[in-house]
């Protein structure tokens, strides 16, 4: 299986909601993208912004998938907000927020060599 990045398009539909959109599943999303490299998501999200207007949020995660038409049932059922959130910002910028569960600190070896300069 090939590991790729899947992004679903979320739209901000409620004025009382936070500045980002809810995380739609692949079946509920207005648009989906499946790419090989994370950097390819930025022009896609900005293209969606031109098509669908402001107020978009992309939700992305690495998945094992050959193509967008054959996403596994497990992937579709377990799609949720514990991933990367890409918010469109004024001026054509994209803000990335990471909601994945990282255990990076516990994965560090007990002895670390760190160089800090004043």
N, CA, C and O atoms as CSV, one atom per row, in Angstrom:
chain,resi,resn,atom,element,x,y,z
A,1,UNK,N,N,0.844,-1.188,0.000
A,1,UNK,CA,C,0.000,0.000,0.000
A,1,UNK,C,C,0.886,1.246,0.000
A,1,UNK,O,O,1.974,1.245,0.576
A,2,UNK,N,N,0.423,2.272,-0.630
A,2,UNK,CA,C,1.148,3.533,-0.724
A,2,UNK,C,C,0.634,4.494,0.345
A,2,UNK,O,O,-0.575,4.652,0.514
A,3,UNK,N,N,1.566,5.142,1.073
A,3,UNK,CA,C,1.179,6.134,2.081
A,3,UNK,C,C,1.096,7.490,1.390
A,3,UNK,O,O,2.054,7.943,0.765
A,4,UNK,N,N,-0.053,8.122,1.511
A,4,UNK,CA,C,-0.310,9.421,0.895
A,4,UNK,C,C,-0.994,10.320,1.911
A,4,UNK,O,O,-1.294,9.904,3.030
A,5,UNK,N,N,-1.238,11.572,1.498
A,5,UNK,CA,C,-1.973,12.531,2.322
A,5,UNK,C,C,-3.385,12.668,1.775
A,5,UNK,O,O,-3.570,12.932,0.588
A,6,UNK,N,N,-4.381,12.488,2.637
A,6,UNK,CA,C,-5.783,12.691,2.277
A,6,UNK,C,C,-6.268,13.949,2.972
A,6,UNK,O,O,-6.015,14.137,4.162
A,7,UNK,N,N,-6.962,14.811,2.243
A,7,UNK,CA,C,-7.520,16.032,2.829
A,7,UNK,C,C,-9.003,16.123,2.466
A,7,UNK,O,O,-9.393,15.947,1.312
A,8,UNK,N,N,-9.815,16.403,3.488
A,8,UNK,CA,C,-11.238,16.657,3.266
A,8,UNK,C,C,-11.491,18.149,3.440
A,8,UNK,O,O,-10.795,18.817,4.205
A,9,UNK,N,N,-12.472,18.663,2.739
A,9,UNK,CA,C,-12.811,20.083,2.794
A,9,UNK,C,C,-13.944,20.316,3.769
A,9,UNK,O,O,-15.029,19.753,3.621
A,10,UNK,N,N,-13.692,21.145,4.761
A,10,UNK,CA,C,-14.720,21.558,5.703
A,10,UNK,C,C,-15.071,23.016,5.459
A,10,UNK,O,O,-14.193,23.825,5.160
A,11,UNK,N,N,-16.337,23.356,5.584
A,11,UNK,CA,C,-16.786,24.729,5.372
A,11,UNK,C,C,-17.366,25.297,6.654
A,11,UNK,O,O,-18.081,24.611,7.384
A,12,UNK,N,N,-17.053,26.542,6.916
A,12,UNK,CA,C,-17.582,27.212,8.113
A,12,UNK,C,C,-19.010,27.645,7.809
A,12,UNK,O,O,-19.249,28.537,6.995
A,13,UNK,N,N,-19.940,27.000,8.474
A,13,UNK,CA,C,-21.346,27.247,8.176
A,13,UNK,C,C,-22.091,27.959,9.296
A,13,UNK,O,O,-23.201,28.450,9.087
A,14,UNK,N,N,-21.490,28.019,10.489
A,14,UNK,CA,C,-22.178,28.649,11.618
A,14,UNK,C,C,-21.398,29.869,12.085
A,14,UNK,O,O,-20.204,29.762,12.362
A,15,UNK,N,N,-22.043,31.021,12.177
A,15,UNK,CA,C,-21.337,32.214,12.638
A,15,UNK,C,C,-20.898,32.134,14.094
A,15,UNK,O,O,-19.959,32.828,14.486
A,16,UNK,N,N,-21.558,31.297,14.912
A,16,UNK,CA,C,-21.191,31.181,16.314
A,16,UNK,C,C,-20.090,30.139,16.554
A,16,UNK,O,O,-19.612,29.985,17.679
A,17,UNK,N,N,-19.691,29.427,15.496
A,17,UNK,CA,C,-18.654,28.396,15.611
A,17,UNK,C,C,-17.276,29.038,15.627
A,17,UNK,O,O,-17.133,30.209,15.276
A,18,UNK,N,N,-16.261,28.281,16.031
A,18,UNK,CA,C,-14.891,28.823,15.989
A,18,UNK,C,C,-14.489,29.211,14.562
A,18,UNK,O,O,-15.262,29.049,13.619
A,19,UNK,N,N,-13.313,29.705,14.432
A,19,UNK,CA,C,-12.865,30.195,13.127
A,19,UNK,C,C,-12.548,29.076,12.155
A,19,UNK,O,O,-12.215,29.348,11.002
A,20,UNK,N,N,-12.639,27.852,12.574
A,20,UNK,CA,C,-12.403,26.745,11.662
A,20,UNK,C,C,-13.678,25.919,11.502
A,20,UNK,O,O,-14.606,26.023,12.305
A,21,UNK,N,N,-13.705,25.100,10.453
A,21,UNK,CA,C,-14.880,24.282,10.165
A,21,UNK,C,C,-14.780,22.929,10.854
A,21,UNK,O,O,-13.697,22.489,11.240
A,22,UNK,N,N,-15.921,22.286,11.000
A,22,UNK,CA,C,-15.948,20.938,11.525
A,22,UNK,C,C,-15.199,20.025,10.551
A,22,UNK,O,O,-14.936,20.398,9.408
A,23,UNK,N,N,-14.865,18.834,11.021
A,23,UNK,CA,C,-14.097,17.873,10.227
A,23,UNK,C,C,-15.046,16.884,9.553
A,23,UNK,O,O,-15.510,15.942,10.195
A,24,UNK,N,N,-15.340,17.086,8.272
A,24,UNK,CA,C,-16.235,16.144,7.593
A,24,UNK,C,C,-15.490,14.870,7.196
A,24,UNK,O,O,-14.302,14.902,6.875
A,25,UNK,N,N,-16.200,13.772,7.226
A,25,UNK,CA,C,-15.620,12.518,6.769
A,25,UNK,C,C,-15.499,12.515,5.253
A,25,UNK,O,O,-16.088,13.366,4.587
A,26,UNK,N,N,-14.756,11.585,4.705
A,26,UNK,CA,C,-14.584,11.534,3.254
A,26,UNK,C,C,-15.891,11.417,2.474
A,26,UNK,O,O,-15.971,11.891,1.341
A,27,UNK,N,N,-16.905,10.801,3.051
A,27,UNK,CA,C,-18.189,10.686,2.344
A,27,UNK,C,C,-19.026,11.964,2.441
A,27,UNK,O,O,-19.855,12.226,1.570
A,28,UNK,N,N,-18.812,12.768,3.504
A,28,UNK,CA,C,-19.606,13.976,3.713
A,28,UNK,C,C,-18.942,15.236,3.161
A,28,UNK,O,O,-19.607,16.258,2.989
A,29,UNK,N,N,-17.655,15.176,2.887
A,29,UNK,CA,C,-16.913,16.369,2.472
A,29,UNK,C,C,-17.339,16.827,1.080
A,29,UNK,O,O,-17.675,16.018,0.216
A,30,UNK,N,N,-17.314,18.133,0.888
A,30,UNK,CA,C,-17.649,18.717,-0.411
A,30,UNK,C,C,-16.576,18.392,-1.446
A,30,UNK,O,O,-16.867,18.300,-2.639
A,31,UNK,N,N,-15.332,18.217,-0.986
A,31,UNK,CA,C,-14.229,17.874,-1.870
A,31,UNK,C,C,-13.193,17.068,-1.111
A,31,UNK,O,O,-13.075,17.180,0.109
A,32,UNK,N,N,-12.439,16.248,-1.845
A,32,UNK,CA,C,-11.361,15.432,-1.289
A,32,UNK,C,C,-10.128,15.593,-2.157
A,32,UNK,O,O,-10.227,15.865,-3.353
A,33,UNK,N,N,-8.978,15.423,-1.551
A,33,UNK,CA,C,-7.728,15.402,-2.309
A,33,UNK,C,C,-6.855,14.293,-1.745
A,33,UNK,O,O,-6.801,14.095,-0.532
A,34,UNK,N,N,-6.181,13.577,-2.615
A,34,UNK,CA,C,-5.238,12.546,-2.222
A,34,UNK,C,C,-3.946,12.830,-2.978
A,34,UNK,O,O,-3.912,12.778,-4.207
A,35,UNK,N,N,-2.884,13.131,-2.235
A,35,UNK,CA,C,-1.617,13.533,-2.847
A,35,UNK,C,C,-0.459,12.767,-2.229
A,35,UNK,O,O,-0.590,12.176,-1.157
A,36,UNK,N,N,0.674,12.784,-2.917
A,36,UNK,CA,C,1.862,12.077,-2.434
A,36,UNK,C,C,2.641,12.871,-1.405
A,36,UNK,O,O,3.250,12.282,-0.511
A,37,UNK,N,N,2.640,14.194,-1.505
A,37,UNK,CA,C,3.457,15.043,-0.656
A,37,UNK,C,C,2.590,16.077,0.041
A,37,UNK,O,O,1.679,16.641,-0.564
A,38,UNK,N,N,2.875,16.328,1.326
A,38,UNK,CA,C,2.084,17.284,2.104
A,38,UNK,C,C,2.025,18.663,1.449
A,38,UNK,O,O,0.980,19.313,1.473
A,39,UNK,N,N,3.132,19.115,0.866
A,39,UNK,CA,C,3.185,20.431,0.240
A,39,UNK,C,C,2.212,20.598,-0.911
A,39,UNK,O,O,1.874,21.725,-1.272
A,40,UNK,N,N,1.755,19.502,-1.492
A,40,UNK,CA,C,0.784,19.577,-2.582
A,40,UNK,C,C,-0.612,19.972,-2.096
A,40,UNK,O,O,-1.467,20.348,-2.899
A,41,UNK,N,N,-0.842,19.888,-0.785
A,41,UNK,CA,C,-2.159,20.237,-0.251
A,41,UNK,C,C,-2.426,21.746,-0.289
A,41,UNK,O,O,-3.574,22.167,-0.431
A,42,UNK,N,N,-1.367,22.565,-0.162
A,42,UNK,CA,C,-1.542,24.015,-0.104
A,42,UNK,C,C,-2.176,24.586,-1.368
A,42,UNK,O,O,-3.173,25.300,-1.259
A,43,UNK,N,N,-1.653,24.312,-2.558
A,43,UNK,CA,C,-2.306,24.865,-3.754
A,43,UNK,C,C,-3.710,24.313,-3.974
A,43,UNK,O,O,-4.570,24.997,-4.529
A,44,UNK,N,N,-3.941,23.072,-3.537
A,44,UNK,CA,C,-5.290,22.508,-3.666
A,44,UNK,C,C,-6.267,23.268,-2.782
A,44,UNK,O,O,-7.354,23.637,-3.227
A,45,UNK,N,N,-5.881,23.507,-1.517
A,45,UNK,CA,C,-6.757,24.243,-0.599
A,45,UNK,C,C,-7.015,25.660,-1.111
A,45,UNK,O,O,-8.146,26.144,-1.051
A,46,UNK,N,N,-5.983,26.321,-1.611
A,46,UNK,CA,C,-6.164,27.672,-2.136
A,46,UNK,C,C,-7.007,27.656,-3.414
A,46,UNK,O,O,-7.743,28.607,-3.677
A,47,UNK,N,N,-6.907,26.600,-4.199
A,47,UNK,CA,C,-7.780,26.442,-5.364
A,47,UNK,C,C,-9.226,26.254,-4.960
A,47,UNK,O,O,-10.131,26.809,-5.583
A,48,UNK,N,N,-9.445,25.458,-3.899
A,48,UNK,CA,C,-10.801,25.286,-3.376
A,48,UNK,C,C,-11.350,26.614,-2.891
A,48,UNK,O,O,-12.539,26.896,-3.039
A,49,UNK,N,N,-10.484,27.423,-2.313
A,49,UNK,CA,C,-10.909,28.741,-1.825
A,49,UNK,C,C,-11.418,29.602,-2.987
A,49,UNK,O,O,-12.418,30.307,-2.852
A,50,UNK,N,N,-10.729,29.539,-4.121
A,50,UNK,CA,C,-11.175,30.295,-5.297
A,50,UNK,C,C,-12.499,29.753,-5.817
A,50,UNK,O,O,-13.345,30.518,-6.282
A,51,UNK,N,N,-12.683,28.445,-5.744
A,51,UNK,CA,C,-13.914,27.822,-6.226
A,51,UNK,C,C,-15.103,28.031,-5.294
A,51,UNK,O,O,-16.202,28.374,-5.732
A,52,UNK,N,N,-14.864,27.819,-4.001
A,52,UNK,CA,C,-15.968,27.790,-3.039
A,52,UNK,C,C,-16.051,29.008,-2.133
A,52,UNK,O,O,-17.009,29.128,-1.370
A,53,UNK,N,N,-15.085,29.913,-2.190
A,53,UNK,CA,C,-15.112,31.111,-1.364
A,53,UNK,C,C,-14.319,30.966,-0.078
A,53,UNK,O,O,-13.735,29.919,0.197
A,54,UNK,N,N,-14.310,32.038,0.704
A,54,UNK,CA,C,-13.557,32.051,1.964
A,54,UNK,C,C,-14.219,31.154,3.001
A,54,UNK,O,O,-15.308,30.625,2.781
A,55,UNK,N,N,-13.556,30.997,4.109
A,55,UNK,CA,C,-14.124,30.232,5.209
A,55,UNK,C,C,-13.963,28.737,5.040
A,55,UNK,O,O,-14.878,27.979,5.361
A,56,UNK,N,N,-12.814,28.295,4.540
A,56,UNK,CA,C,-12.589,26.869,4.335
A,56,UNK,C,C,-11.535,26.347,5.301
A,56,UNK,O,O,-10.625,27.065,5.713
A,57,UNK,N,N,-11.686,25.092,5.643
A,57,UNK,CA,C,-10.703,24.389,6.450
A,57,UNK,C,C,-10.464,23.034,5.815
A,57,UNK,O,O,-11.406,22.315,5.486
A,58,UNK,N,N,-9.203,22.694,5.647
A,58,UNK,CA,C,-8.855,21.361,5.186
A,58,UNK,C,C,-8.411,20.520,6.368
A,58,UNK,O,O,-7.695,21.007,7.244
A,59,UNK,N,N,-8.824,19.276,6.400
A,59,UNK,CA,C,-8.414,18.333,7.440
A,59,UNK,C,C,-7.625,17.238,6.744
A,59,UNK,O,O,-8.152,16.553,5.868
A,60,UNK,N,N,-6.353,17.067,7.130
A,60,UNK,CA,C,-5.476,16.147,6.409
A,60,UNK,C,C,-4.790,15.162,7.339
A,60,UNK,O,O,-4.510,15.461,8.500
A,61,UNK,N,N,-4.528,13.984,6.798
A,61,UNK,CA,C,-3.806,12.958,7.533
A,61,UNK,C,C,-3.164,12.011,6.539
A,61,UNK,O,O,-3.621,11.879,5.404
A,62,UNK,N,N,-2.101,11.354,6.975
A,62,UNK,CA,C,-1.483,10.348,6.138
A,62,UNK,C,C,-2.314,9.084,6.190
A,62,UNK,O,O,-2.744,8.647,7.258
A,63,UNK,N,N,-2.536,8.500,5.017
A,63,UNK,CA,C,-3.351,7.294,4.903
A,63,UNK,C,C,-2.673,6.327,3.937
A,63,UNK,O,O,-1.832,6.723,3.129
A,64,UNK,N,N,-3.044,5.080,4.031
A,64,UNK,CA,C,-2.618,4.102,3.042
A,64,UNK,C,C,-3.750,3.970,2.035
A,64,UNK,O,O,-4.818,3.445,2.351
A,65,UNK,N,N,-3.507,4.453,0.817
A,65,UNK,CA,C,-4.546,4.419,-0.206
A,65,UNK,C,C,-3.921,4.447,-1.594
A,65,UNK,O,O,-2.968,5.184,-1.849
A,66,UNK,N,N,-4.466,3.645,-2.469
A,66,UNK,CA,C,-4.017,3.620,-3.859
A,66,UNK,C,C,-4.622,4.792,-4.634
A,66,UNK,O,O,-3.933,5.489,-5.379
A,67,UNK,N,N,-5.928,4.989,-4.439
A,67,UNK,CA,C,-6.613,6.096,-5.114
A,67,UNK,C,C,-7.811,6.535,-4.288
A,67,UNK,O,O,-8.213,5.861,-3.339
A,68,UNK,N,N,-8.364,7.660,-4.660
A,68,UNK,CA,C,-9.423,8.277,-3.859
A,68,UNK,C,C,-10.751,7.513,-3.931
A,68,UNK,O,O,-11.590,7.633,-3.038
A,69,UNK,N,N,-10.934,6.738,-4.987
A,69,UNK,CA,C,-12.188,5.986,-5.144
A,69,UNK,C,C,-12.222,4.712,-4.305
A,69,UNK,O,O,-13.295,4.152,-4.082
A,70,UNK,N,N,-11.065,4.248,-3.836
A,70,UNK,CA,C,-11.043,2.979,-3.106
A,70,UNK,C,C,-10.506,3.150,-1.682
A,70,UNK,O,O,-9.647,2.385,-1.244
A,71,UNK,N,N,-11.011,4.146,-0.969
A,71,UNK,CA,C,-10.621,4.355,0.430
A,71,UNK,C,C,-11.239,3.248,1.276
A,71,UNK,O,O,-12.388,2.861,1.062
A,72,UNK,N,N,-10.476,2.744,2.230
A,72,UNK,CA,C,-10.966,1.640,3.050
A,72,UNK,C,C,-12.112,2.091,3.956
A,72,UNK,O,O,-12.205,3.258,4.336
A,73,UNK,N,N,-12.975,1.139,4.288
A,73,UNK,CA,C,-14.098,1.434,5.182
A,73,UNK,C,C,-13.588,1.865,6.551
A,73,UNK,O,O,-14.183,2.739,7.182
A,74,UNK,N,N,-12.499,1.267,7.019
A,74,UNK,CA,C,-11.911,1.628,8.308
A,74,UNK,C,C,-11.445,3.084,8.301
A,74,UNK,O,O,-11.679,3.811,9.267
A,75,UNK,N,N,-10.800,3.506,7.240
A,75,UNK,CA,C,-10.336,4.884,7.128
A,75,UNK,C,C,-11.521,5.856,7.156
A,75,UNK,O,O,-11.474,6.878,7.840
A,76,UNK,N,N,-12.559,5.538,6.424
A,76,UNK,CA,C,-13.740,6.409,6.350
A,76,UNK,C,C,-14.433,6.489,7.709
A,76,UNK,O,O,-14.828,7.574,8.136
A,77,UNK,N,N,-14.586,5.363,8.387
A,77,UNK,CA,C,-15.274,5.333,9.679
A,77,UNK,C,C,-14.487,6.026,10.786
A,77,UNK,O,O,-15.080,6.606,11.695
A,78,UNK,N,N,-13.164,5.971,10.720
A,78,UNK,CA,C,-12.336,6.523,11.788
A,78,UNK,C,C,-11.778,7.907,11.474
A,78,UNK,O,O,-10.917,8.404,12.199
A,79,UNK,N,N,-12.252,8.527,10.412
A,79,UNK,CA,C,-11.798,9.886,10.067
A,79,UNK,C,C,-12.328,10.839,11.123
A,79,UNK,O,O,-13.525,10.846,11.412
A,80,UNK,N,N,-11.445,11.646,11.702
A,80,UNK,CA,C,-11.878,12.558,12.751
A,80,UNK,C,C,-10.947,13.729,12.883
A,80,UNK,O,O,-10.001,13.856,12.107
A,81,UNK,N,N,-11.190,14.590,13.849
A,81,UNK,CA,C,-10.428,15.831,13.991
A,81,UNK,C,C,-9.036,15.677,14.605
A,81,UNK,O,O,-8.388,16.683,14.894
A,82,UNK,N,N,-8.561,14.449,14.812
A,82,UNK,CA,C,-7.219,14.265,15.373
A,82,UNK,C,C,-6.178,14.167,14.254
A,82,UNK,O,O,-5.500,13.152,14.102
A,83,UNK,N,N,-6.072,15.234,13.485
A,83,UNK,CA,C,-5.178,15.295,12.336
A,83,UNK,C,C,-4.655,16.703,12.129
A,83,UNK,O,O,-4.690,17.512,13.055
A,84,UNK,N,N,-4.180,17.008,10.957
A,84,UNK,CA,C,-3.713,18.357,10.662
A,84,UNK,C,C,-4.880,19.191,10.158
A,84,UNK,O,O,-5.672,18.738,9.331
A,85,UNK,N,N,-4.976,20.407,10.661
A,85,UNK,CA,C,-6.021,21.336,10.222
A,85,UNK,C,C,-5.348,22.445,9.433
A,85,UNK,O,O,-4.383,23.046,9.905
A,86,UNK,N,N,-5.845,22.721,8.241
A,86,UNK,CA,C,-5.308,23.766,7.385
A,86,UNK,C,C,-6.398,24.813,7.183
A,86,UNK,O,O,-7.396,24.550,6.513
A,87,UNK,N,N,-6.212,25.995,7.760
A,87,UNK,CA,C,-7.195,27.073,7.655
A,87,UNK,C,C,-6.734,28.104,6.632
A,87,UNK,O,O,-5.576,28.521,6.636
A,88,UNK,N,N,-7.649,28.510,5.757
A,88,UNK,CA,C,-7.331,29.602,4.836
A,88,UNK,C,C,-7.379,30.906,5.609
A,88,UNK,O,O,-8.265,31.123,6.435
A,89,UNK,N,N,-6.417,31.768,5.330
A,89,UNK,CA,C,-6.294,33.043,6.026
A,89,UNK,C,C,-6.303,34.170,4.994
A,89,UNK,O,O,-6.037,33.927,3.817
A,90,UNK,N,N,-6.609,35.409,5.422
A,90,UNK,CA,C,-6.556,36.537,4.495
A,90,UNK,C,C,-5.163,36.676,3.874
A,90,UNK,O,O,-4.151,36.396,4.516
A,91,UNK,N,N,-5.136,37.106,2.634
A,91,UNK,CA,C,-3.871,37.296,1.933
A,91,UNK,C,C,-3.364,36.045,1.246
A,91,UNK,O,O,-2.248,36.045,0.726
A,92,UNK,N,N,-4.151,34.972,1.228
A,92,UNK,CA,C,-3.734,33.748,0.568
A,92,UNK,C,C,-2.857,32.844,1.411
A,92,UNK,O,O,-2.214,31.934,0.886
A,93,UNK,N,N,-2.824,33.088,2.719
A,93,UNK,CA,C,-2.015,32.267,3.606
A,93,UNK,C,C,-2.804,31.065,4.097
A,93,UNK,O,O,-4.035,31.053,4.069
A,94,UNK,N,N,-2.072,30.057,4.547
A,94,UNK,CA,C,-2.675,28.874,5.141
A,94,UNK,C,C,-2.022,28.649,6.498
A,94,UNK,O,O,-0.796,28.590,6.601
A,95,UNK,N,N,-2.846,28.523,7.545
A,95,UNK,CA,C,-2.358,28.243,8.898
A,95,UNK,C,C,-2.533,26.742,9.154
A,95,UNK,O,O,-3.613,26.190,8.942
A,96,UNK,N,N,-1.467,26.095,9.608
A,96,UNK,CA,C,-1.505,24.659,9.869
A,96,UNK,C,C,-1.478,24.427,11.373
A,96,UNK,O,O,-0.609,24.950,12.072
A,97,UNK,N,N,-2.434,23.641,11.872
A,97,UNK,CA,C,-2.492,23.261,13.285
A,97,UNK,C,C,-2.450,21.741,13.360
A,97,UNK,O,O,-3.136,21.053,12.604
A,98,UNK,N,N,-1.638,21.223,14.279
A,98,UNK,CA,C,-1.449,19.785,14.391
A,98,UNK,C,C,-2.227,19.248,15.582
A,98,UNK,O,O,-1.944,19.616,16.722
A,99,UNK,N,N,-3.203,18.384,15.335
A,99,UNK,CA,C,-4.019,17.776,16.381
A,99,UNK,C,C,-3.753,16.279,16.523
A,99,UNK,O,O,-4.479,15.579,17.229
A,100,UNK,N,N,-2.703,15.790,15.848
A,100,UNK,CA,C,-2.377,14.372,15.953
A,100,UNK,C,C,-1.823,14.084,17.345
A,100,UNK,O,O,-1.232,14.958,17.979
A,101,UNK,N,N,-2.013,12.878,17.805
A,101,UNK,CA,C,-1.522,12.458,19.115
A,101,UNK,C,C,-0.069,12.062,18.981
A,101,UNK,O,O,0.251,10.979,18.492
A,102,UNK,N,N,0.810,12.953,19.422
A,102,UNK,CA,C,2.239,12.675,19.337
A,102,UNK,C,C,2.745,12.185,20.678
A,102,UNK,O,O,2.321,12.658,21.733
A,103,UNK,N,N,3.640,11.249,20.619
A,103,UNK,CA,C,4.311,10.794,21.823
A,103,UNK,C,C,5.810,11.001,21.645
A,103,UNK,O,O,6.621,10.179,22.070
A,104,UNK,N,N,6.158,12.104,21.015
A,104,UNK,CA,C,7.556,12.377,20.683
A,104,UNK,C,C,8.424,12.500,21.928
A,104,UNK,O,O,9.553,12.009,21.940
A,105,UNK,N,N,7.921,13.146,22.973
A,105,UNK,CA,C,8.741,13.326,24.170
A,105,UNK,C,C,9.059,11.999,24.841
A,105,UNK,O,O,10.179,11.810,25.318
A,106,UNK,N,N,8.109,11.078,24.892
A,106,UNK,CA,C,8.377,9.789,25.517
A,106,UNK,C,C,9.251,8.914,24.631
A,106,UNK,O,O,9.829,7.939,25.112
A,107,UNK,N,N,9.360,9.241,23.351
A,107,UNK,CA,C,10.188,8.459,22.439
A,107,UNK,C,C,11.641,8.896,22.464
A,107,UNK,O,O,12.495,8.227,21.882
A,108,UNK,N,N,11.940,10.014,23.132
A,108,UNK,CA,C,13.317,10.480,23.208
A,108,UNK,C,C,14.129,9.572,24.114
A,108,UNK,O,O,13.620,9.069,25.115
A,109,UNK,N,N,15.399,9.362,23.761
A,109,UNK,CA,C,16.237,8.545,24.642
A,109,UNK,C,C,16.438,9.251,25.975
A,109,UNK,O,O,16.347,10.477,26.033
A,110,UNK,N,N,16.710,8.510,27.053
A,110,UNK,CA,C,16.854,9.134,28.372
A,110,UNK,C,C,18.011,10.121,28.439
A,110,UNK,O,O,17.934,11.107,29.172
A,111,UNK,N,N,19.075,9.876,27.694
A,111,UNK,CA,C,20.211,10.800,27.694
A,111,UNK,C,C,20.197,11.587,26.396
A,111,UNK,O,O,20.300,11.017,25.310
A,112,UNK,N,N,20.069,12.896,26.518
A,112,UNK,CA,C,20.045,13.757,25.331
A,112,UNK,C,C,21.250,14.677,25.356
A,112,UNK,O,O,21.615,15.200,26.410
A,113,UNK,N,N,21.858,14.875,24.224
A,113,UNK,CA,C,22.942,15.826,24.083
A,113,UNK,C,C,22.367,17.062,23.394
A,113,UNK,O,O,21.939,17.001,22.241
A,114,UNK,N,N,22.363,18.171,24.105
A,114,UNK,CA,C,21.780,19.392,23.583
A,114,UNK,C,C,22.797,20.497,23.680
A,114,UNK,O,O,23.434,20.672,24.719
A,115,UNK,N,N,22.954,21.234,22.622
A,115,UNK,CA,C,23.832,22.396,22.615
A,115,UNK,C,C,22.986,23.644,22.557
A,115,UNK,O,O,22.195,23.813,21.629
A,116,UNK,N,N,23.138,24.532,23.542
A,116,UNK,CA,C,22.371,25.771,23.561
A,116,UNK,C,C,23.357,26.929,23.564
A,116,UNK,O,O,24.299,26.950,24.356
A,117,UNK,N,N,23.144,27.856,22.710
A,117,UNK,CA,C,24.005,29.023,22.626
A,117,UNK,C,C,23.271,30.227,23.218
A,117,UNK,O,O,22.062,30.384,23.046
A,118,UNK,N,N,24.039,31.083,23.929
A,118,UNK,CA,C,23.409,32.255,24.549
A,118,UNK,C,C,22.923,33.235,23.499
A,118,UNK,O,O,22.367,34.279,23.840
